[in-house]
Amino acid sequence: KDKTYGHPALVLMLHRSAKQLAKQFPGSKMVVGDLSAKHGGPLAGHRSHQSGRDADILFYARDAKGRKVQPDKFVTYGGDGKATDGSGLVFDDERNWLLVQLMAKDDRAGLSHIFVSRALRKRLLAFAAKSPIYSKYVDEVTPVLKQPEDSLPHDDHFHVRIACPKKHEGLCFEHSK
């Protein structure tokens, strides 16, 4: 089943964020996994992704030598930032922080939340708090960055959701992933 349909507000936010991030870090590409089915409704493997407001985004990574790399699959990271699969990949704190910061600051899409594991959330917030250029956004990002209580910890991707657009209220499915 095709899983590449998203609400225009979500798709445009992802596009704007990816474009801005690539400006700051040339060569960076956002890899998006599942969105929603063409006509909505349940999507295999997900409790959400039913109304075009959800997107799974692979984490930005670096190799063991610190070079930017482009993972082509979901990779699980521990709180230490290291991939748990033995690949040598490392969670890219700066690019991942910038991505969540850009989405949180995007006032056009109506970001609801970004799911990520508690360990990676803590890592991202600690990274930003120590940075003169990112620390001023910690208060804005903190409330939207969370681990869901009723599903997997999201240690291999960000799960992004925008709020239900007013004209679609009643059609939106509000269960967390």
N, C-alpha and C positions, 0 to 999 in steps of 0.2 A: 504494500500500500504506500502510495506516495505521501511523504511527510514533509513537504517543502512549502506549505502554504501558511502565510502569516498575515495578520492584520497590517494594513499599510503603515499605521503608526509605529508598530514594532519593527517592521522591515526598514523603514526610514531611519529610526533611531539606531539600529544596528549599522546601517550604511554610514550614517554621520559619524558614529563612534569609531568605526573601522578606518574611515578616511582621516579623521583627526589623529588617531593613533599612528597611522602610517606616515603622516606628515612629521611627527616627532621621532618616529623610529622607522626610517625608510626600509622597505622590504617586508615589513610586518603585514601579515594577512590574517584576518579573522576567519576561523573555521567554525561554521555553524552546523550543528547536527540536526536533530529533529525539531520541526516547528509543529504544524498541525496537518490534518488531512484536508483535502480540498473543500469538503462540505462540513467540516467539523466532526464532532462526535468522538467517541473513545478511540484512542490510539494504542495499539499493542505495545506493552512494555512501559506504559505511563499511566499515572492516575490523573494527570492534567493534560496539557497539550490538546485541549478539545475545542478551543474557540479562536485560535489564531493569535493568542496573546503570549504564548510561551516559546522560548527558544533555548536550546542547549548549545553552549559555546565552549569549545575546547580551550584549555588554558594555554597561554603563551609559555614557551619553554626555552631553555638554553641547554647546550651540551655541557659535558664535564669540563670543557675548557672555557666556558662562559660565552660561547658564540650563540647568537640567536638561531634557533632551529624551528622548523615547521612540523609539529607532530601531525600525523595523518590518521590518528586514532585516539580514543580516549585513554589517557594515562593517569593512573592513580598516584597521588603524592601524599607523603606523610607531612606532619607538622614541621619537620626539619627542611622541607622543600625538596627533598630527594624523591625521585620516582621509585615506587616500590617494586617495579618489574625488572630491575637490574639493567635497564637501558642506559643508565648514567645521566638521564635527563634531569634537569633541575627546574623547579618552578620559577618563572621569571617574575620576581616580586614587582619590579618597576612597571613592566608592561601590563601585568594583570591589575595592578593598582590603578594605573592610568585608565584602563578600560572601565573599571567599575566607577571611577570618579567621573569619567565622561558621561556614562549612562545616568548616573545620579544627578548630574548637573543639567541634563537634557530635559528641559521643561515642556517640550512639545509632545512627548509620547505618554507621559503619565506613568513613570516607572512605579511598580508596586513593590517588587523585591528582587533580590539576587540571592539565590540559594547557593551556599558553599559550606563546606565542612567547618566546624568550630575551629579546628586546628589551623586551617588555611585562612579563615577569617581573622583569627588572632595574629597570624603572621602578616597579613596584609595591613591591618591596622597598626601594628608595631612598626612596620616598614614606613608607612606614611607619617606616623607621629614623629619619627626621627628626621624627616626630610623637610627642609625649609620651604621647598616648592609644593609639597603635597600636604603638609600638616594642616593647613588652613581648611582643607576639605574633609577632614576626619569626621567632624560632627555631622556633616551633610550625608556622608556615606554610611556611617555606623547603623542608623535605623533600617536601611534597606538591605544590608548585608547580613544574612542569617542562615542558620542550618535549619532545615525543616524538622519538625518534631515527630512526624509520622511516616518517614521514609528514609531511604539511604542517605548517608551524610554528604554526598556531592563532593567527593574528594578527587574526582576525575573530570569535572567540568563545572561551569557556571550554569545555573538554570535561571533565566531572566523572564520576568513576567511584567507586562504592563497592566494598568488598571482597566477595568471594563469601560469602554467608551460609553458616554451617556446614552447615545441612541441605540446601544445594544444591550442595555440593562435588561435582565430577564433571560438573555440568551447566553450569558457568560457562565461558565462552570468554575466555581470557586474552590474546589478541593486542591490542596497543595500536592506537589509531586510526590 
